[in-house]
Amino acid sequence: MALLPRAGPAAVTTQPLTTTAPPAAADVQGDAASWWLSTERMTICVDLDAAGIIVAAPPVARKFIGQPAKNLGNWLRRQPGFRCQKL
């Protein structure tokens, strides 16, 4: 007797999420670090120099360029669902 095919949809395997996002600005020096910041309202990527100063950011966070990253972090922490990760 032959085996019957399995009922239901085929099994789907998922691969772990890999982040290969480019830096927010291509002209930033090599010692810059990119950070992914997310809340329930927005997700952005910013570049920090070696001293922790924001050197590149999208328009919504452009006013933080030249300021310490702590200022941007404090602003985002007031929004629900704040998460951050170094890229």
QUIQUIBEL-V230373 format. One record per pair of residues at least 4 apart in sequence whose ideal C-beta (glycine too) atoms are under 8 Angstrom apart, sorted by the first residue. I is the first residue (numbers start at 1). J is the second residue. If there is no record, write none. Layout:
# QUIQUIBEL-V230373
i->(I:I)
j->(J:J)
This chain:
# QUIQUIBEL-V230373
i->(19:19:19:21:21:21:21:22:23:23:23:23:23:23:24:24:24:24:24:24:24:24:25:25:25:28:28:28:28:28:29:31:31:32:32:32:32:32:32:33:33:33:33:34:34:34:34:34:34:35:35:35:35:35:35:35:35:35:36:36:36:36:36:36:36:37:37:37:37:37:37:37:37:37:37:38:38:38:38:38:38:38:39:39:39:39:39:39:39:40:40:40:41:42:42:44:44:44:44:45:45:46:46:46:46:46:46:46:46:47:47:47:47:48:48:48:48:48:49:49:52:52:52:53:53:53:53:54:54:54:54:54:54:54:54:55:55:56:57:57:57:57:57:58:61:61:64:64:64:67:67:69:70:71:72:73:73:74:76:76:77)
j->(36:85:87:34:36:45:87:26:28:32:34:45:47:56:28:34:45:46:47:56:57:58:47:55:56:32:47:49:55:56:49:49:50:47:48:49:50:55:56:47:48:86:87:45:46:47:48:86:87:45:46:47:48:69:84:85:86:87:43:44:45:84:85:86:87:43:44:45:46:72:73:76:82:83:84:42:43:44:81:82:83:84:43:76:79:80:81:82:83:79:80:81:79:60:79:57:58:60:61:58:87:54:56:57:58:61:64:69:72:54:55:56:57:52:53:54:55:69:53:55:68:69:70:66:67:68:69:61:64:65:66:67:68:69:72:65:66:65:61:62:64:65:72:62:65:72:71:72:75:71:72:73:74:75:76:77:84:78:82:84:82)
